[in-house]
Amino acid sequence: MKTWALAIFCSFGFAAFAAEEASAPAVAPQLHEAVNALDATQVQKAIDILRTNFLSADDLDDDARQRALLEGLAIRLAPGVSIVPAASESKPKDILPFLAEIIDNRAGYIRPGALDADSLGQTDVALKNFTDKQMPATILDLRAVPAGSEFDVAADFARRFTPKGKILFTIQKPNAKQERILTSDMDPAFKGILIVLTDSDTLGAAEVLAATLRQNAGAMIIGAETAGAAVEFSDFPLGSDQLLRVAVSRVSVPEAGSLFPDGVKPDISISLTSDVQARLFELSREHGVSEYIFDKERPRMNEAALVANTNPEIAAIEESGDEEAVPPRDTVLQRAMDIVTAITFYKKAK
């Protein structure tokens, strides 16, 4: 059993290993299963019955059938197929700035913001700082990484944690004779405990990074199941204002296989609501993340306060100015720090 696994078992019990089931798809699962159970002859028979007997013939003319075909394909092949506005009409997502800090002298924290050359360089600086200060753990937060297929940069990030010579992942195109293999060709910059945070919006290069770090660097993934869009897309114009976005290649990680369309399931499943997470990320721009992890103990009435004829509970409320102004807590990052504490304690006890 891995060290981190044993630590979790001792700290949280066996139930902590179980990931939550994926949410139900938009299409009723019973219908999806029923259609899949039909053979080709039965599918054609069902279509013929509909064409002859359905009460509204207009809903089954050639145009309606073609539209239903496209809609059905997009639903069945999602997230590999979608119809999106042309690039000129789409609004770019606000990218959070790179953030690195040391949390409670127990772990280094890195939130890349984006997987690009700038954040990679800043990651190198942060990892050197963590190593110099003998941090036992690094938490890599991928929850704010925007969508993208920067797989080469994802490989560069992975090399900072992965032993030299490991196969990181492969990029496969259905019409290509050879797959592209990316490997680790350097010694890792950090060799301690590694925890990766994900959410349901972690997709593309970010989920590839999460998967290869678990496979090749022993990372634990905490958060929500990723989107399952570890693919490269090509856009095909459908006119002046619409594009058909199609997955043309996919990424596979050794032993784990293809990440499309099922994504990466976390080792510990926990998530924040989108509004709470957005607020935390916005607050952390100025204050960092440490302030939003640990619960602060509220002042309590005690003997000294009674003698002094004071009430520390009322004083604390007056000082804050708002009895209801309780800052949000990043429970995902809280759980990561709990795991760091458990593993570190286990290693010292051993």
C-alpha positions in Angstrom: 0.0 0.0 0.0 1.3 3.5 -0.9 2.4 5.7 2.0 -0.2 8.3 1.2 -2.9 5.6 1.0 -2.1 4.2 4.4 -2.0 7.7 5.9 -5.5 8.4 4.5 -6.8 5.1 5.8 -5.6 6.0 9.3 -6.8 9.6 9.2 -10.1 9.4 7.4 -11.1 5.7 7.2 -11.7 3.5 4.2 -14.6 5.6 2.9 -12.3 8.5 1.9 -11.0 6.4 -1.0 -14.4 6.3 -2.7 -15.0 8.9 -5.4 -18.5 10.2 -6.0 -20.4 8.9 -8.9 -20.5 11.1 -12.0 -23.6 13.2 -12.4 -26.3 12.0 -14.7 -25.9 13.0 -18.4 -28.3 15.3 -20.1 -29.9 12.4 -21.9 -31.9 10.0 -19.8 -29.6 7.1 -19.1 -32.4 4.6 -19.7 -32.9 5.8 -23.3 -29.1 5.8 -23.9 -28.9 2.2 -22.7 -32.0 1.1 -24.6 -30.6 2.6 -27.9 -27.2 1.0 -27.3 -28.9 -2.4 -26.8 -30.4 -2.4 -30.3 -28.6 -3.9 -33.3 -28.4 -2.2 -36.7 -31.6 -3.9 -38.0 -33.6 -2.9 -34.9 -32.4 0.7 -35.2 -33.5 1.0 -38.8 -36.8 -0.7 -37.9 -37.4 1.9 -35.1 -36.8 4.7 -37.5 -39.1 3.3 -40.1 -41.9 2.9 -37.5 -41.5 6.5 -36.4 -41.6 7.7 -40.0 -44.8 5.9 -40.7 -46.7 6.2 -37.4 -45.6 9.3 -35.5 -48.5 11.8 -35.1 -46.6 14.7 -36.7 -45.2 14.0 -40.1 -43.6 17.5 -40.3 -41.3 16.6 -37.4 -39.8 13.7 -39.4 -39.2 15.3 -42.8 -35.6 15.2 -44.2 -34.6 18.5 -42.6 -35.8 17.4 -39.2 -34.1 14.0 -39.4 -30.8 15.7 -40.4 -31.0 18.1 -37.6 -31.9 15.3 -35.2 -28.9 13.4 -36.5 -26.5 16.3 -35.9 -27.9 17.0 -32.5 -27.8 13.3 -31.5 -24.2 13.0 -32.7 -23.1 16.1 -30.7 -24.8 14.8 -27.6 -23.4 11.3 -28.0 -19.8 12.4 -28.9 -19.6 15.3 -26.3 -17.3 16.8 -25.3 -15.6 15.8 -28.5 -18.0 17.7 -30.8 -19.7 21.0 -30.2 -21.1 24.0 -32.2 -19.5 27.3 -30.9 -19.6 30.9 -31.9 -16.9 32.1 -34.2 -13.7 33.2 -32.5 -14.4 36.9 -33.0 -17.6 36.6 -30.9 -16.2 34.5 -28.1 -15.1 36.2 -24.9 -11.7 35.0 -23.4 -11.9 33.7 -19.9 -10.3 35.8 -17.2 -7.0 34.1 -16.4 -5.9 34.2 -12.8 -2.3 35.3 -12.2 0.4 32.8 -11.1 0.4 32.3 -7.4 2.9 30.5 -5.1 3.2 30.5 -1.4 4.2 28.4 1.6 1.2 27.3 3.7 1.8 27.1 7.5 5.4 26.0 6.9 4.0 22.6 6.0 3.5 22.7 2.2 4.3 24.7 -0.9 1.3 25.8 -3.0 1.4 26.6 -6.7 -1.5 27.8 -8.8 -0.2 28.2 -12.4 -3.1 30.3 -13.7 -2.2 29.2 -17.2 0.0 26.4 -18.6 2.5 28.6 -20.5 6.2 29.4 -20.6 5.8 32.3 -18.1 4.1 30.2 -15.4 6.6 27.3 -16.0 9.5 29.7 -15.3 7.8 30.9 -12.1 7.1 27.3 -11.1 10.8 26.6 -11.3 11.5 29.5 -9.0 8.8 28.3 -6.5 10.0 24.7 -6.5 13.6 25.8 -5.8 12.3 27.9 -2.9 10.3 24.9 -1.5 13.3 22.7 -1.8 15.6 25.2 -0.1 13.1 25.5 2.8 12.7 21.7 2.9 9.0 21.7 2.3 7.8 18.1 2.5 4.9 18.6 0.1 3.8 20.6 -2.9 0.1 21.2 -3.8 -0.4 21.9 -7.5 -3.8 23.6 -8.0 -5.2 23.1 -11.5 -8.7 24.3 -10.8 -8.2 27.7 -12.3 -6.3 26.6 -15.5 -8.2 27.7 -18.6 -9.1 25.2 -21.3 -6.4 24.5 -23.8 -4.4 21.8 -25.6 -0.9 23.0 -24.7 0.3 19.4 -24.2 3.9 20.2 -24.8 3.8 22.7 -21.9 1.9 20.2 -19.8 4.7 17.7 -20.4 7.3 20.4 -19.3 5.3 20.9 -16.0 5.2 17.1 -15.5 8.9 16.8 -16.0 9.5 18.9 -12.9 8.0 16.1 -10.7 8.6 12.9 -12.8 11.7 10.6 -12.7 13.8 10.7 -15.8 13.0 8.2 -18.5 9.3 7.8 -17.7 6.7 7.9 -20.6 4.4 10.8 -19.7 1.7 10.4 -22.3 1.0 9.8 -26.0 -1.0 11.9 -28.5 -2.9 9.7 -30.9 -4.5 10.8 -34.2 -6.9 8.3 -35.8 -5.4 8.8 -39.3 -1.8 8.9 -38.3 0.4 5.9 -38.6 2.5 6.8 -35.6 1.5 8.2 -32.2 3.5 11.0 -30.6 5.2 9.9 -27.4 6.3 12.5 -24.7 8.8 11.4 -22.1 10.6 12.8 -19.1 14.2 13.7 -20.0 15.3 15.4 -16.9 15.7 14.8 -13.2 12.7 16.1 -11.1 13.0 19.5 -9.4 10.8 18.3 -6.5 10.7 14.8 -5.0 8.4 15.1 -2.0 4.7 14.6 -1.4 2.7 15.8 -4.4 -1.1 16.6 -4.4 -3.0 17.9 -7.4 -6.3 19.7 -7.1 -8.9 19.4 -9.8 -12.5 20.4 -10.5 -15.2 19.7 -13.1 -13.8 22.5 -15.3 -10.3 21.0 -15.4 -9.9 19.9 -19.0 -7.5 19.5 -21.8 -3.8 20.0 -21.0 -4.6 20.4 -17.3 -6.3 17.1 -16.9 -3.5 15.4 -18.8 -1.0 16.9 -16.4 -3.1 15.6 -13.4 -3.3 12.1 -14.8 0.4 11.8 -15.7 1.5 13.1 -12.3 -0.6 10.5 -10.6 0.8 7.8 -12.9 4.4 8.8 -12.9 5.0 10.9 -9.8 2.8 9.2 -7.2 0.6 12.3 -7.0 -2.8 12.2 -5.2 -5.7 13.9 -6.9 -8.2 15.7 -4.7 -11.3 17.5 -6.0 -13.8 16.7 -8.7 -13.8 14.5 -11.7 -12.3 16.3 -14.7 -14.2 17.1 -17.9 -12.8 14.3 -20.1 -11.7 16.6 -22.9 -8.0 15.6 -23.2 -8.1 16.1 -26.9 -6.9 18.5 -29.6 -9.7 20.3 -31.4 -10.0 21.6 -35.0 -12.6 24.2 -35.9 -14.5 24.0 -39.2 -16.6 27.1 -40.3 -20.3 26.6 -40.6 -20.9 30.0 -42.0 -19.9 33.5 -40.8 -20.8 33.1 -37.1 -20.7 29.4 -36.2 -17.9 26.8 -36.0 -18.1 23.0 -35.7 -15.4 22.1 -33.1 -14.3 18.5 -33.6 -11.8 16.4 -31.6 -9.1 15.2 -34.0 -6.6 13.6 -31.6 -6.6 12.3 -28.0 -4.2 11.8 -25.2 -3.5 8.5 -23.4 -1.5 8.0 -20.2 0.3 4.7 -19.7 -1.8 2.2 -17.8 -4.6 4.7 -17.4 -5.4 4.7 -21.1 -7.3 7.5 -22.9 -8.7 10.3 -20.8 -11.5 11.0 -23.4 -14.3 11.0 -22.7 -14.3 9.8 -19.1 -11.8 12.2 -17.6 -9.7 11.7 -14.5 -11.4 10.5 -11.3 -10.0 11.9 -8.1 -8.6 9.8 -5.3 -10.7 11.9 -2.9 -13.8 13.5 -4.2 -14.7 16.9 -2.8 -15.8 20.2 -4.5 -16.9 23.7 -3.9 -19.9 25.4 -5.5 -18.9 27.6 -8.5 -19.7 30.9 -6.7 -17.8 30.0 -3.6 -14.8 28.9 -5.6 -14.9 32.0 -7.8 -15.0 34.2 -4.7 -12.1 32.4 -3.1 -10.0 32.8 -6.2 -10.8 36.5 -6.4 -9.9 37.0 -2.8 -6.7 35.1 -3.2 -5.4 37.5 -5.8 -4.7 40.0 -3.0 -4.5 37.9 0.1 -3.2 34.5 -1.0 -4.8 31.2 -0.1 -3.5 30.6 3.5 -6.1 32.9 5.0 -9.0 30.8 3.6 -7.9 27.4 4.7 -7.8 27.2 8.4 -10.7 27.9 10.7 -9.9 30.6 13.2 -10.8 29.9 16.8 -13.3 32.3 18.1 -12.6 34.1 21.4 -14.5 32.6 24.4 -15.6 33.9 27.7 -13.1 32.9 30.4 -12.2 33.5 34.0 -9.8 36.4 33.2 -12.5 38.1 31.2 -15.0 37.8 34.1 -12.5 39.4 36.5 -11.8 42.2 34.0 -15.5 42.6 33.4 -15.1 42.2 29.6 -16.6 39.9 27.0 -14.1 38.7 24.3 -16.9 37.3 22.1 -18.6 40.7 21.8 -15.3 42.5 21.4 -14.4 40.2 18.5 -17.7 40.9 16.7 -17.3 44.7 17.2 -13.7 44.5 15.9 -14.8 42.7 12.7 -17.7 45.1 12.2 -20.1 42.4 11.0 -21.3 39.4 12.9 -22.2 37.6 9.7 -18.9 38.5 7.9 -17.3 35.0 8.0 -14.8 34.5 5.2 -15.3 31.4 2.9 -13.2 28.4 3.4 -11.5 26.4 0.6 -12.5 23.0 1.8 -10.7 21.3 -1.1 -7.4 22.9 0.0 -8.3 22.1 3.6 -8.5 18.4 2.7 -5.2 18.6 0.9 -3.5 20.0 3.9 -5.1 17.3 6.1 -3.6 14.7 3.8 -0.2 16.4 3.9 -0.4 16.4 7.7 -1.4 12.7 7.9 1.3 11.5 5.4 4.0 13.6 7.1 3.0 12.3 10.5 3.0 8.7 9.3 6.5 9.1 7.7 7.9 10.6 10.9 6.3 7.9 13.0 7.7 5.2 10.7 
